[in-house]
Amino acid sequence: MKTNLLLLMTLLLAGLLGACGKLDAPAPGTYRAYVKVRGGEVPFVLQVSESAGNTVLGIVHDGELQAATSVQVQDGTLQAELPDGAGAIHADISRQELKGELRLTDPDGKPQVLAFAADLNETYRFIETPSTDNADISGYWQLEAISPEHFSAPVTVQLQQRFDGVEGELVLPDGQRLPLLGQVNGEEVYLSGLGHGRALLLKGKVGEHGELQGELWTNLSNAQRWAAKRMKEEEAAALAEDHEPLRQVAFPWAIPTQ
């Protein structure tokens, strides 16, 4: 009799703990969301709110909210289509956290599945405790991949920095722009982009002559080398006045997705 009672109490306690850990809808607030590529995490800011009893969410970039569509919350799970072809979230809802996968289709039409998670009220990007003495990478850069198999023409990247935080964009082959989120930690540089079928991660360092160099990953690819040089003031000024030339710059390398 005591054994049966103990078993019943254990089952009831497990049920209560499970009910406490899993929610019917995600808690409103700002989340540090990320997907995982082979080089690490591709972070982005996910905003969750409620309107008329419905869950509303979107990606925040440079202070602007880009709304997700097809948002569905049912049986403790969340599904949503992220903006700009960033993919579809399929995640379990628990207290303070979302966890699941991001499903997207790469530019070649191949389906990709990446691990996804989001933590409520986490505000850091790449480094939790930032440095107060950081290199300044604001401006326009000519970036190219370094690969023995390909000759790479440079692509233009625009970056804006405030303290250690970086915002920017990179132009895709069809003229669409991939927003970049970044952080500088001393001489180390981290940049990520999510959209148009790509989850892009760049890690690098500022060299002794002010150039940037490091490794990049996209979706399921292996690491590829990259380097960037700051554009001359007159070239940068021309681009700042007229962004049309940016639309003419092709994405310079073919990044494998497998």
C-alpha positions in Angstrom: 0.0 0.0 0.0 2.8 2.4 0.9 4.6 1.5 -2.3 1.5 2.3 -4.4 1.0 5.6 -2.6 4.7 6.6 -3.1 4.4 5.8 -6.8 1.2 7.9 -7.1 2.8 10.9 -5.4 5.9 10.6 -7.6 3.7 10.6 -10.7 1.7 13.6 -9.5 4.9 15.5 -8.7 6.4 14.7 -12.1 3.2 16.0 -13.8 3.2 19.2 -11.8 6.9 19.8 -12.6 6.2 19.1 -16.3 3.3 21.5 -16.3 5.4 24.2 -14.6 8.2 23.8 -17.2 6.1 23.9 -20.3 3.9 26.9 -21.2 0.9 27.2 -23.5 2.4 30.3 -25.1 5.9 32.0 -25.0 6.4 34.6 -22.4 6.3 38.2 -23.8 9.6 40.0 -24.0 13.0 40.2 -25.7 14.9 37.0 -26.4 18.5 36.3 -27.4 17.7 33.9 -30.2 20.3 31.9 -32.2 20.8 29.1 -34.7 23.8 26.9 -34.7 26.2 26.5 -37.6 29.5 24.6 -37.5 31.4 27.6 -36.4 29.2 28.5 -33.5 26.0 30.5 -32.9 24.3 32.9 -35.3 22.5 35.3 -32.8 19.6 37.6 -33.5 17.0 39.5 -31.4 13.6 38.0 -31.2 10.7 40.1 -29.8 7.6 38.3 -28.5 4.3 40.1 -27.5 0.6 39.4 -27.3 -2.2 41.1 -29.1 -5.9 40.2 -28.7 -4.9 36.9 -27.2 -2.6 36.0 -30.1 1.2 35.6 -30.0 3.1 38.2 -32.1 6.8 37.9 -32.8 9.4 39.3 -35.1 13.1 39.9 -35.5 14.6 43.2 -34.3 17.4 44.8 -36.3 18.7 48.3 -35.8 15.8 49.2 -33.6 13.1 48.1 -36.2 10.8 45.1 -35.8 10.3 42.9 -38.8 7.2 40.8 -38.1 7.0 37.0 -38.5 4.0 35.4 -40.2 2.0 32.3 -39.9 2.5 32.3 -36.2 0.9 29.2 -34.5 1.0 28.2 -30.9 -0.5 24.9 -29.9 0.1 22.2 -27.3 3.2 23.9 -26.0 4.9 24.4 -29.4 5.5 27.4 -31.5 5.7 27.6 -35.3 6.4 30.8 -37.3 7.8 32.0 -40.6 10.6 34.5 -40.0 10.8 37.6 -42.3 13.1 37.9 -45.4 13.3 34.2 -46.1 15.1 33.5 -42.8 13.2 30.2 -42.4 10.5 28.7 -40.2 10.8 28.2 -36.5 9.5 24.9 -34.9 10.2 25.1 -31.2 9.0 23.8 -27.8 7.9 26.5 -25.3 9.2 26.4 -21.8 9.6 28.9 -19.1 12.2 31.5 -20.2 13.2 29.5 -23.3 12.3 28.3 -26.7 14.1 25.3 -28.2 13.8 23.5 -31.5 14.9 24.0 -35.0 15.0 26.5 -37.9 14.0 25.1 -41.3 15.0 27.0 -44.4 15.7 26.6 -48.1 19.1 27.7 -49.3 19.6 29.7 -52.5 20.1 26.5 -54.4 16.7 25.2 -53.3 18.1 22.7 -50.8 16.3 22.3 -47.5 18.4 23.0 -44.4 17.7 22.2 -40.7 19.6 24.1 -38.0 19.3 23.9 -34.2 17.4 26.9 -32.8 17.1 28.3 -29.3 16.0 31.5 -27.6 16.5 32.7 -24.0 14.3 35.4 -22.5 15.9 38.6 -21.2 19.4 37.7 -22.4 20.8 40.8 -24.1 24.3 40.0 -25.1 25.3 39.2 -28.7 28.4 37.0 -28.8 30.4 37.9 -25.7 28.5 38.1 -22.3 31.1 40.4 -20.7 32.3 42.9 -23.4 35.6 44.7 -23.4 35.7 48.4 -22.9 38.7 48.9 -25.2 37.6 47.8 -28.7 38.8 48.4 -32.2 36.5 50.6 -34.4 35.3 48.8 -37.5 32.7 51.4 -38.6 32.6 52.2 -42.3 32.6 50.5 -45.7 34.7 47.4 -46.3 35.7 45.3 -49.4 35.3 41.7 -48.3 36.4 38.6 -50.1 36.7 34.9 -49.4 40.1 33.3 -49.7 39.9 29.8 -51.3 42.3 27.9 -53.5 39.4 26.7 -55.7 37.9 30.2 -56.5 39.0 33.6 -57.6 36.9 36.0 -55.5 36.0 39.5 -56.5 35.3 41.7 -53.4 31.8 42.4 -52.0 30.9 45.6 -50.2 29.9 45.5 -46.5 28.7 48.5 -44.5 29.1 48.5 -40.7 28.1 50.9 -38.0 29.5 50.6 -34.5 28.3 51.9 -31.1 30.6 50.9 -28.2 31.1 47.2 -28.8 27.8 46.6 -30.8 27.8 46.5 -34.6 25.0 46.7 -37.1 25.4 46.5 -40.9 24.4 44.9 -44.2 25.9 42.7 -46.9 24.5 42.7 -50.5 23.4 39.4 -52.0 23.7 38.4 -55.7 20.1 39.4 -56.6 20.5 42.9 -54.9 18.8 41.9 -51.7 20.6 42.9 -48.5 21.4 40.7 -45.7 21.3 42.5 -42.3 24.4 41.9 -40.1 24.5 41.9 -36.3 27.9 42.0 -34.7 30.2 42.7 -31.8 33.8 43.7 -31.3 35.7 42.4 -28.3 39.1 44.0 -28.2 40.6 43.1 -31.6 38.2 40.2 -32.2 35.3 40.7 -34.6 32.0 38.7 -34.8 29.3 39.2 -37.4 26.2 37.2 -38.1 23.4 37.4 -40.7 20.1 35.6 -41.1 17.9 35.9 -44.2 17.3 34.9 -47.8 18.0 31.2 -47.1 21.3 31.9 -45.2 22.5 31.7 -41.7 25.9 33.4 -41.9 28.6 33.6 -39.3 31.9 35.4 -39.6 34.7 35.4 -36.9 37.9 37.3 -37.3 40.5 39.7 -36.0 41.8 43.2 -36.8 45.3 42.9 -38.2 48.3 45.1 -37.6 47.5 47.2 -40.7 43.8 47.6 -39.9 42.5 44.8 -42.1 40.1 42.1 -41.0 40.6 38.4 -41.5 39.1 35.2 -40.2 36.7 32.3 -41.0 33.1 32.2 -42.1 30.4 29.6 -42.2 27.0 29.5 -43.8 24.2 27.0 -43.0 25.9 23.5 -43.0 29.1 24.5 -44.7 32.6 24.0 -43.4 34.9 27.0 -42.5 36.2 29.2 -45.3 38.8 32.0 -45.0 37.8 35.6 -45.5 39.6 39.0 -45.4 38.4 42.6 -45.7 40.0 46.0 -46.2 38.5 49.3 -45.3 37.5 51.4 -48.4 39.1 54.7 -49.1 37.3 57.8 -47.8 36.3 59.0 -51.2 34.9 55.6 -52.2 33.0 55.3 -49.0 31.6 58.8 -49.3 30.3 58.0 -52.8 28.6 54.9 -51.5 27.1 56.7 -48.6 25.5 59.3 -50.9 24.2 56.7 -53.3 23.7 53.1 -52.4 22.9 52.0 -56.0 26.4 50.8 -56.6 25.9 48.3 -53.8 23.2 46.6 -55.8 25.7 45.9 -58.6 28.1 44.0 -56.4 27.8 40.2 -56.7 28.3 37.8 -53.8 31.8 36.8 -54.6 32.1 33.2 -53.7 30.1 30.0 -53.9 29.7 28.8 -50.4 28.9 25.1 -50.2 25.9 24.1 -48.1 27.0 20.6 -47.4 
